[in-house]
Amino acid sequence: MVSQLSGGERQEVIISRALAQQPKILLLDEPIANLDIRHQLKILGLVRDLVITKKLTVLIVIHDLNLAARFCDNLVLIHNDKVFAQGTARGVLTEEIIRLTYQVSVKVEYCDATASLAVTALSALQESTSNLSQKERL
């Protein structure tokens, strides 16, 4: 029974049902929300494998910057209902872009263990700083 499955297992069933329809494009809205890290990695690994083996196009909404950097080829960062940045993780996940959109100080470094960028939040910016216009912050 699906009702007896864990959240991660349920997500696998949902993705499997979608795949049974043989789509060319798969749209996933927060497929790893409320899942433990094991299931997050399993679901994103499954999706990544589908992109590679089935040549499936996947559009995924995800808020975890580290997992987005690790599993996604292209990123679109939306801020104030507009596309703020788009491109590869290296082009989108910069310390400056993250500071402007999330009002946090971060360190962005390459992680050999995951072969992807790693974003480490350092501190939230003061309220007065976050109220400045983008032009003033630059």
OpenMM code with the backbone's topology and positions (N, CA, C; nanometers):
from openmm import Vec3, app, unit

residues = "MET VAL SER GLN LEU SER GLY GLY GLU ARG GLN GLU VAL ILE ILE SER ARG ALA LEU ALA GLN GLN PRO LYS ILE LEU LEU LEU ASP GLU PRO ILE ALA ASN LEU ASP ILE ARG HIS GLN LEU LYS ILE LEU GLY LEU VAL ARG ASP LEU VAL ILE THR LYS LYS LEU THR VAL LEU ILE VAL ILE HIS ASP LEU ASN LEU ALA ALA ARG PHE CYS ASP ASN LEU VAL LEU ILE HIS ASN ASP LYS VAL PHE ALA GLN GLY THR ALA ARG GLY VAL LEU THR GLU GLU ILE ILE ARG LEU THR TYR GLN VAL SER VAL LYS VAL GLU TYR CYS ASP ALA THR ALA SER LEU ALA VAL THR ALA LEU SER ALA LEU GLN GLU SER THR SER ASN LEU SER GLN LYS GLU ARG LEU".split()
positions = [
    Vec3(0.0850, -0.1188, 0.0000),
    Vec3(0.0000, 0.0000, 0.0000),
    Vec3(0.0888, 0.1243, 0.0000),
    Vec3(0.0573, 0.2164, -0.0865),
    Vec3(0.1330, 0.3407, -0.0951),
    Vec3(0.1259, 0.4174, 0.0362),
    Vec3(0.0145, 0.4095, 0.1052),
    Vec3(-0.0016, 0.4827, 0.2313),
    Vec3(0.0940, 0.4344, 0.3395),
    Vec3(0.1523, 0.3153, 0.3220),
    Vec3(0.2439, 0.2603, 0.4214),
    Vec3(0.3907, 0.2869, 0.3868),
    Vec3(0.4155, 0.3555, 0.2754),
    Vec3(0.5525, 0.3842, 0.2326),
    Vec3(0.6049, 0.5102, 0.2995),
    Vec3(0.7360, 0.5194, 0.3089),
    Vec3(0.7983, 0.6410, 0.3606),
    Vec3(0.7832, 0.7513, 0.2559),
    Vec3(0.8137, 0.8737, 0.2945),
    Vec3(0.8053, 0.9866, 0.2015),
    Vec3(0.8922, 0.9678, 0.0784),
    Vec3(1.0136, 0.9190, 0.0996),
    Vec3(1.1047, 0.8968, -0.0122),
    Vec3(1.0558, 0.7874, -0.1051),
    Vec3(1.0043, 0.6802, -0.0467),
    Vec3(0.9508, 0.5704, -0.1275),
    Vec3(0.8276, 0.6168, -0.2049),
    Vec3(0.7482, 0.7004, -0.1418),
    Vec3(0.6296, 0.7557, -0.2082),
    Vec3(0.6695, 0.8404, -0.3286),
    Vec3(0.7761, 0.9195, -0.3128),
    Vec3(0.8252, 1.0007, -0.4241),
    Vec3(0.8702, 0.9119, -0.5393),
    Vec3(0.9349, 0.8013, -0.5084),
    Vec3(0.9771, 0.7078, -0.6131),
    Vec3(0.8562, 0.6523, -0.6883),
    Vec3(0.7496, 0.6219, -0.6166),
    Vec3(0.6276, 0.5717, -0.6804),
    Vec3(0.5685, 0.6789, -0.7720),
    Vec3(0.5648, 0.8016, -0.7241),
    Vec3(0.5089, 0.9116, -0.8041),
    Vec3(0.5907, 0.9315, -0.9317),
    Vec3(0.7217, 0.9287, -0.9193),
    Vec3(0.8082, 0.9444, -1.0373),
    Vec3(0.7899, 0.8253, -1.1311),
    Vec3(0.7779, 0.7054, -1.0762),
    Vec3(0.7570, 0.5859, -1.1582),
    Vec3(0.6256, 0.5944, -1.2353),
    Vec3(0.5210, 0.6430, -1.1692),
    Vec3(0.3916, 0.6601, -1.2373),
    Vec3(0.4043, 0.7583, -1.3522),
    Vec3(0.4759, 0.8655, -1.3291),
    Vec3(0.4951, 0.9647, -1.4352),
    Vec3(0.5745, 0.9042, -1.5509),
    Vec3(0.6762, 0.8261, -1.5194),
    Vec3(0.7606, 0.7647, -1.6225),
    Vec3(0.6860, 0.6590, -1.7035),
    Vec3(0.5868, 0.5952, -1.6424),
    Vec3(0.5081, 0.4941, -1.7133),
    Vec3(0.4353, 0.5552, -1.8334),
    Vec3(0.4160, 0.6857, -1.8297),
    Vec3(0.3505, 0.7565, -1.9398),
    Vec3(0.4492, 0.7948, -2.0494),
    Vec3(0.5750, 0.7608, -2.0315),
    Vec3(0.6838, 0.7868, -2.1265),
    Vec3(0.6911, 0.9336, -2.1704),
    Vec3(0.7050, 1.0229, -2.0741),
    Vec3(0.7129, 1.1650, -2.1097),
    Vec3(0.8495, 1.1996, -2.1680),
    Vec3(0.8554, 1.3117, -2.2381),
    Vec3(0.9834, 1.3647, -2.2855),
    Vec3(1.0353, 1.4693, -2.1873),
    Vec3(0.9410, 1.5277, -2.1139),
    Vec3(0.9740, 1.6295, -2.0144),
    Vec3(0.9067, 1.5910, -1.8833),
    Vec3(0.9818, 1.6011, -1.7745),
    Vec3(0.9293, 1.5710, -1.6420),
    Vec3(0.9391, 1.6978, -1.5580),
    Vec3(0.8276, 1.7416, -1.5017),
    Vec3(0.8242, 1.8594, -1.4160),
    Vec3(0.8105, 1.8147, -1.2716),
    Vec3(0.9048, 1.8552, -1.1870),
    Vec3(0.9046, 1.8154, -1.0459),
    Vec3(0.9083, 1.9395, -0.9580),
    Vec3(0.8072, 1.9545, -0.8753),
    Vec3(0.7986, 2.0683, -0.7847),
    Vec3(0.8349, 2.0218, -0.6442),
    Vec3(0.9537, 2.0578, -0.5997),
    Vec3(1.0035, 2.0226, -0.4659),
    Vec3(0.9903, 1.8728, -0.4364),
    Vec3(1.0488, 1.7876, -0.5208),
    Vec3(1.0337, 1.6437, -0.4979),
    Vec3(1.1074, 1.5917, -0.3757),
    Vec3(1.1961, 1.6721, -0.3184),
    Vec3(1.2708, 1.6245, -0.2009),
    Vec3(1.2331, 1.6985, -0.0732),
    Vec3(1.1286, 1.7803, -0.0805),
    Vec3(1.0839, 1.8524, 0.0392),
    Vec3(1.0423, 1.7529, 0.1467),
    Vec3(1.0846, 1.7769, 0.2674),
    Vec3(1.0501, 1.6959, 0.3844),
    Vec3(1.1059, 1.5533, 0.3813),
    Vec3(1.2079, 1.5300, 0.2983),
    Vec3(1.2715, 1.3983, 0.2959),
    Vec3(1.4043, 1.4050, 0.3698),
    Vec3(1.4441, 1.2931, 0.4286),
    Vec3(1.5752, 1.2882, 0.4915),
    Vec3(1.6823, 1.2875, 0.3827),
    Vec3(1.8064, 1.3122, 0.4202),
    Vec3(1.9151, 1.3288, 0.3233),
    Vec3(1.9348, 1.2033, 0.2381),
    Vec3(1.9168, 1.0868, 0.2961),
    Vec3(1.9303, 0.9622, 0.2198),
    Vec3(1.8319, 0.9594, 0.1034),
    Vec3(1.7055, 0.9895, 0.1334),
    Vec3(1.6038, 0.9874, 0.0286),
    Vec3(1.6206, 1.1048, -0.0688),
    Vec3(1.6686, 1.2176, -0.0211),
    Vec3(1.6968, 1.3289, -0.1118),
    Vec3(1.7994, 1.2874, -0.2168),
    Vec3(1.9087, 1.2270, -0.1700),
    Vec3(2.0134, 1.1835, -0.2622),
    Vec3(1.9636, 1.0731, -0.3550),
    Vec3(1.8838, 0.9825, -0.3028),
    Vec3(1.8310, 0.8728, -0.3838),
    Vec3(1.7393, 0.9262, -0.4946),
    Vec3(1.6482, 1.0163, -0.4592),
    Vec3(1.5543, 1.0718, -0.5576),
    Vec3(1.6295, 1.1529, -0.6631),
    Vec3(1.7191, 1.2403, -0.6200),
    Vec3(1.7926, 1.3225, -0.7168),
    Vec3(1.8874, 1.2381, -0.8017),
    Vec3(1.9442, 1.1336, -0.7439),
    Vec3(2.0275, 1.0421, -0.8215),
    Vec3(1.9459, 0.9690, -0.9263),
    Vec3(1.8265, 0.9263, -0.8896),
    Vec3(1.7357, 0.8608, -0.9835),
    Vec3(1.7005, 0.9544, -1.0984),
    Vec3(1.6652, 1.0767, -1.0649),
    Vec3(1.6295, 1.1751, -1.1677),
    Vec3(1.7486, 1.2018, -1.2584),
    Vec3(1.8655, 1.2164, -1.2007),
    Vec3(1.9873, 1.2411, -1.2794),
    Vec3(2.0142, 1.1241, -1.3747),
    Vec3(1.9977, 1.0031, -1.3259),
    Vec3(2.0156, 0.8848, -1.4109),
    Vec3(1.9166, 0.8842, -1.5272),
    Vec3(1.7929, 0.9269, -1.5021),
    Vec3(1.6921, 0.9329, -1.6082),
    Vec3(1.7310, 1.0340, -1.7156),
    Vec3(1.7869, 1.1450, -1.6728),
    Vec3(1.8329, 1.2471, -1.7683),
    Vec3(1.9400, 1.1875, -1.8589),
    Vec3(2.0311, 1.1128, -1.7996),
    Vec3(2.1434, 1.0564, -1.8753),
    Vec3(2.1003, 0.9370, -1.9601),
    Vec3(2.0315, 0.8420, -1.8998),
    Vec3(2.0009, 0.7171, -1.9714),
    Vec3(1.8799, 0.7268, -2.0634),
    Vec3(1.7799, 0.8024, -2.0238),
    Vec3(1.6566, 0.8114, -2.1031),
    Vec3(1.6496, 0.9401, -2.1855),
    Vec3(1.7534, 1.0235, -2.1730),
    Vec3(1.7557, 1.1530, -2.2431),
    Vec3(1.6309, 1.2353, -2.2100),
    Vec3(1.5880, 1.2241, -2.0865),
    Vec3(1.4697, 1.2936, -2.0381),
    Vec3(1.5074, 1.4359, -1.9982),
    Vec3(1.4230, 1.5298, -2.0325),
    Vec3(1.4409, 1.6670, -1.9865),
    Vec3(1.3637, 1.6817, -1.8566),
    Vec3(1.4287, 1.7335, -1.7542),
    Vec3(1.3642, 1.7488, -1.6238),
    Vec3(1.3749, 1.8937, -1.5794),
    Vec3(1.2627, 1.9496, -1.5414),
    Vec3(1.2569, 2.0822, -1.4810),
    Vec3(1.2186, 2.0593, -1.3357),
    Vec3(1.3067, 2.1024, -1.2455),
    Vec3(1.2869, 2.0736, -1.1039),
    Vec3(1.2952, 2.2025, -1.0230),
    Vec3(1.2007, 2.2192, -0.9338),
    Vec3(1.2053, 2.3307, -0.8387),
    Vec3(1.2701, 2.2763, -0.7129),
    Vec3(1.3787, 2.3427, -0.6714),
    Vec3(1.4546, 2.2958, -0.5553),
    Vec3(1.5152, 2.4166, -0.4850),
    Vec3(1.5098, 2.4169, -0.3543),
    Vec3(1.5632, 2.5295, -0.2783),
    Vec3(1.7010, 2.5036, -0.2187),
    Vec3(1.7434, 2.3805, -0.2144),
    Vec3(1.8743, 2.3478, -0.1583),
    Vec3(1.9817, 2.3772, -0.2630),
    Vec3(2.0594, 2.4820, -0.2400),
    Vec3(2.1595, 2.5256, -0.3378),
    Vec3(2.2677, 2.4214, -0.3605),
    Vec3(2.3074, 2.3511, -0.2568),
    Vec3(2.4111, 2.2492, -0.2716),
    Vec3(2.3632, 2.1327, -0.3578),
    Vec3(2.2413, 2.0893, -0.3361),
    Vec3(2.1885, 1.9803, -0.4171),
    Vec3(2.1613, 2.0257, -0.5597),
    Vec3(2.1184, 2.1493, -0.5769),
    Vec3(2.0999, 2.2031, -0.7123),
    Vec3(2.2335, 2.2058, -0.7860),
    Vec3(2.3379, 2.2507, -0.7188),
    Vec3(2.4714, 2.2566, -0.7807),
    Vec3(2.5204, 2.1173, -0.8171),
    Vec3(2.4880, 2.0214, -0.7350),
    Vec3(2.5387, 1.8852, -0.7543),
    Vec3(2.4637, 1.8067, -0.8618),
    Vec3(2.3329, 1.8274, -0.8727),
    Vec3(2.2526, 1.7418, -0.9593),
    Vec3(2.1958, 1.8097, -1.0844),
    Vec3(2.2036, 1.9409, -1.0934),
    Vec3(2.1407, 2.0120, -1.2059),
    Vec3(2.2441, 2.0675, -1.3026),
    Vec3(2.2152, 2.0553, -1.4311),
    Vec3(2.3055, 2.1077, -1.5344),
    Vec3(2.2945, 2.2587, -1.5473),
    Vec3(2.1738, 2.3095, -1.5413),
    Vec3(2.1480, 2.4528, -1.5554),
    Vec3(2.0571, 2.4981, -1.4432),
    Vec3(2.0808, 2.6184, -1.3962),
    Vec3(2.0014, 2.6741, -1.2868),
    Vec3(1.9353, 2.8040, -1.3315),
    Vec3(1.8168, 2.8276, -1.2778),
    Vec3(1.7492, 2.9556, -1.2948),
    Vec3(1.7158, 3.0031, -1.1543),
    Vec3(1.7712, 3.1168, -1.1165),
    Vec3(1.7467, 3.1723, -0.9835),
    Vec3(1.6421, 3.2820, -0.9974),
    Vec3(1.5303, 3.2637, -0.9303),
    Vec3(1.4213, 3.3608, -0.9370),
    Vec3(1.4209, 3.4414, -0.8086),
    Vec3(1.4125, 3.5730, -0.8246),
    Vec3(1.4105, 3.6643, -0.7107),
    Vec3(1.3092, 3.7738, -0.7402),
    Vec3(1.2209, 3.7989, -0.6456),
    Vec3(1.1147, 3.8989, -0.6650),
    Vec3(1.0352, 3.8720, -0.7917),
    Vec3(1.0012, 3.7447, -0.8139),
    Vec3(0.9187, 3.7009, -0.9266),
    Vec3(0.9822, 3.7248, -1.0633),
    Vec3(1.1140, 3.7413, -1.0684),
    Vec3(1.1837, 3.7619, -1.1950),
    Vec3(1.3081, 3.6739, -1.2002),
    Vec3(1.3495, 3.6385, -1.3211),
    Vec3(1.4737, 3.5635, -1.3368),
    Vec3(1.5883, 3.6572, -1.3020),
    Vec3(1.6617, 3.6231, -1.1982),
    Vec3(1.7724, 3.7060, -1.1514),
    Vec3(1.9038, 3.6587, -1.2120),
    Vec3(1.9179, 3.5275, -1.2272),
    Vec3(2.0393, 3.4702, -1.2866),
    Vec3(2.0039, 3.3348, -1.3451),
    Vec3(2.0746, 3.2991, -1.4515),
    Vec3(2.0563, 3.1658, -1.5094),
    Vec3(2.1846, 3.1219, -1.5754),
    Vec3(2.2040, 2.9922, -1.5789),
    Vec3(2.3243, 2.9352, -1.6381),
    Vec3(2.3729, 2.8167, -1.5570),
    Vec3(2.5013, 2.7893, -1.5672),
    Vec3(2.5601, 2.6793, -1.4907),
    Vec3(2.5674, 2.7156, -1.3433),
    Vec3(2.5897, 2.6157, -1.2606),
    Vec3(2.6028, 2.6413, -1.1170),
    Vec3(2.7148, 2.7410, -1.0905),
    Vec3(2.8257, 2.7275, -1.1609),
    Vec3(2.9390, 2.8182, -1.1399),
    Vec3(2.9028, 2.9636, -1.1728),
    Vec3(2.8172, 2.9839, -1.2720),
    Vec3(2.7763, 3.1189, -1.3098),
    Vec3(2.6673, 3.1771, -1.2224),
    Vec3(2.5815, 3.0905, -1.1679),
    Vec3(2.4668, 3.1368, -1.0903),
    Vec3(2.4970, 3.1425, -0.9410),
    Vec3(2.5654, 3.0428, -0.8903),
    Vec3(2.5890, 3.0338, -0.7462),
    Vec3(2.7200, 3.1020, -0.7080),
    Vec3(2.7204, 3.2323, -0.7231),
    Vec3(2.8363, 3.3105, -0.6801),
    Vec3(2.8042, 3.3746, -0.5455),
    Vec3(2.9062, 3.4098, -0.4736),
    Vec3(2.8853, 3.4739, -0.3433),
    Vec3(2.8055, 3.6030, -0.3579),
    Vec3(2.8325, 3.6788, -0.4605),
    Vec3(2.7635, 3.8056, -0.4825),
    Vec3(2.6159, 3.7845, -0.5166),
    Vec3(2.5865, 3.6947, -0.6080),
    Vec3(2.4470, 3.6701, -0.6471),
    Vec3(2.3668, 3.6173, -0.5283),
    Vec3(2.4238, 3.5272, -0.4515),
    Vec3(2.3528, 3.4739, -0.3351),
    Vec3(2.3322, 3.5833, -0.2307),
    Vec3(2.4319, 3.6692, -0.2128),
    Vec3(2.4175, 3.7804, -0.1173),
    Vec3(2.3034, 3.8723, -0.1587),
    Vec3(2.2945, 3.9021, -0.2871),
    Vec3(2.1908, 3.9925, -0.3353),
    Vec3(2.0508, 3.9321, -0.3274),
    Vec3(2.0376, 3.8039, -0.3531),
    Vec3(1.9051, 3.7432, -0.3564),
    Vec3(1.8566, 3.6939, -0.2207),
    Vec3(1.9466, 3.6410, -0.1402),
    Vec3(1.9062, 3.5839, -0.0112),
    Vec3(1.9442, 3.6702, 0.1096),
    Vec3(2.0178, 3.7769, 0.0864),
    Vec3(2.0650, 3.8652, 0.1938),
    Vec3(2.1417, 3.7878, 0.3008),
    Vec3(2.2315, 3.7008, 0.2539),
    Vec3(2.3190, 3.6273, 0.3435),
    Vec3(2.4616, 3.6322, 0.2896),
    Vec3(2.5537, 3.6254, 0.3810),
    Vec3(2.6944, 3.6135, 0.3448),
    Vec3(2.7253, 3.4650, 0.3340),
    Vec3(2.7904, 3.4247, 0.2229),
    Vec3(2.8209, 3.2843, 0.2010),
    Vec3(2.9631, 3.2678, 0.1513),
    Vec3(3.0091, 3.1466, 0.1593),
    Vec3(3.1347, 3.1060, 0.0975),
    Vec3(3.0981, 2.9996, -0.0039),
    Vec3(3.1401, 3.0187, -0.1292),
    Vec3(3.1151, 2.9209, -0.2344),
    Vec3(3.2493, 2.8630, -0.2751),
    Vec3(3.2618, 2.7311, -0.2628),
    Vec3(3.3873, 2.6633, -0.2956),
    Vec3(3.3575, 2.5354, -0.3722),
    Vec3(3.4561, 2.4896, -0.4477),
    Vec3(3.4430, 2.3617, -0.5159),
    Vec3(3.4716, 2.2502, -0.4163),
    Vec3(3.3886, 2.1486, -0.4184),
    Vec3(3.4043, 2.0340, -0.3280),
    Vec3(3.4472, 1.9130, -0.4096),
    Vec3(3.5669, 1.8634, -0.3854),
    Vec3(3.6163, 1.7457, -0.4576),
    Vec3(3.5311, 1.6215, -0.4301),
    Vec3(3.4825, 1.6084, -0.3074),
    Vec3(3.4079, 1.4875, -0.2691),
    Vec3(3.2793, 1.4705, -0.3501),
    Vec3(3.2146, 1.5811, -0.3857),
    Vec3(3.0901, 1.5735, -0.4629),
    Vec3(3.1093, 1.6175, -0.6076),
    Vec3(3.2270, 1.6661, -0.6400),
    Vec3(3.2570, 1.7192, -0.7740),
    Vec3(3.1574, 1.8276, -0.8128),
    Vec3(3.1260, 1.9133, -0.7165),
    Vec3(3.0321, 2.0236, -0.7412),
    Vec3(3.0631, 2.1386, -0.6462),
    Vec3(2.9951, 2.2492, -0.6683),
    Vec3(3.0100, 2.3630, -0.5783),
    Vec3(2.9425, 2.3336, -0.4456),
    Vec3(2.9946, 2.3933, -0.3410),
    Vec3(2.9348, 2.3834, -0.2082),
    Vec3(2.9149, 2.5246, -0.1553),
    Vec3(2.7929, 2.5526, -0.1115),
    Vec3(2.7582, 2.6839, -0.0581),
    Vec3(2.7464, 2.6710, 0.0932),
    Vec3(2.8256, 2.7494, 0.1647),
    Vec3(2.8199, 2.7506, 0.3109),
    Vec3(2.7696, 2.8860, 0.3565),
    Vec3(2.6561, 2.8895, 0.4247),
    Vec3(2.6014, 3.0142, 0.4767),
    Vec3(2.6846, 3.0579, 0.5967),
    Vec3(2.7259, 3.1844, 0.5960),
    Vec3(2.8071, 3.2371, 0.7051),
    Vec3(2.7240, 3.3197, 0.8021),
    Vec3(2.6455, 3.4120, 0.7485),
    Vec3(2.5623, 3.4952, 0.8355),
    Vec3(2.4571, 3.5675, 0.7541),
    Vec3(2.3475, 3.6008, 0.8218),
    Vec3(2.2446, 3.6836, 0.7599),
    Vec3(2.2931, 3.8279, 0.7636),
    Vec3(2.2658, 3.8999, 0.6566),
    Vec3(2.3047, 4.0404, 0.6535),
    Vec3(2.2094, 4.1208, 0.7405),
    Vec3(2.2578, 4.2346, 0.7876),
    Vec3(2.1743, 4.3198, 0.8704),
    Vec3(2.0570, 4.3714, 0.7889),
    Vec3(1.9480, 4.3987, 0.8572),
    Vec3(1.8256, 4.4444, 0.7915),
    Vec3(1.8492, 4.5666, 0.7048),
    Vec3(1.9283, 4.6611, 0.7510),
    Vec3(1.9512, 4.7828, 0.6729),
    Vec3(2.0228, 4.7515, 0.5419),
    Vec3(2.1121, 4.6530, 0.5426),
    Vec3(2.1833, 4.6145, 0.4215),
    Vec3(2.0876, 4.5504, 0.3216),
    Vec3(1.9955, 4.4671, 0.3711),
    Vec3(1.9069, 4.3968, 0.2805),
    Vec3(1.8049, 4.4894, 0.2176),
    Vec3(1.7828, 4.6083, 0.2760),
    Vec3(1.6884, 4.7015, 0.2194),
    Vec3(1.7482, 4.7901, 0.1106),
    Vec3(1.8779, 4.7868, 0.0934),
    Vec3(1.9412, 4.8659, -0.0106),
    Vec3(1.9024, 4.8142, -0.1474),
    Vec3(1.9012, 4.9034, -0.2437),
    Vec3(1.8715, 4.8577, -0.3794),
    Vec3(1.9900, 4.7781, -0.4316),
    Vec3(1.9643, 4.6987, -0.5331),
    Vec3(2.0714, 4.6155, -0.5907),
    Vec3(2.1862, 4.7023, -0.6378),
    Vec3(2.1584, 4.8127, -0.7002),
    Vec3(2.2637, 4.9002, -0.7536),
    Vec3(2.3511, 4.9542, -0.6415),
    Vec3(2.2890, 4.9900, -0.5276),
    Vec3(2.3646, 5.0424, -0.4156),
    Vec3(2.4549, 4.9363, -0.3531),
    Vec3(2.4099, 4.8098, -0.3553),
    Vec3(2.4885, 4.7034, -0.2963),
    Vec3(2.6121, 4.6714, -0.3779),
    Vec3(2.6022, 4.6866, -0.5084),
    Vec3(2.7163, 4.6554, -0.5943),
    Vec3(2.8220, 4.7603, -0.5754),
] * unit.nanometer
topology = app.Topology()
chain = topology.addChain("A")
for resn in residues:
    res = topology.addResidue(resn, chain)
    for name in ("N", "CA", "C"):
        topology.addAtom(name, app.Element.getBySymbol(name[0]), res)
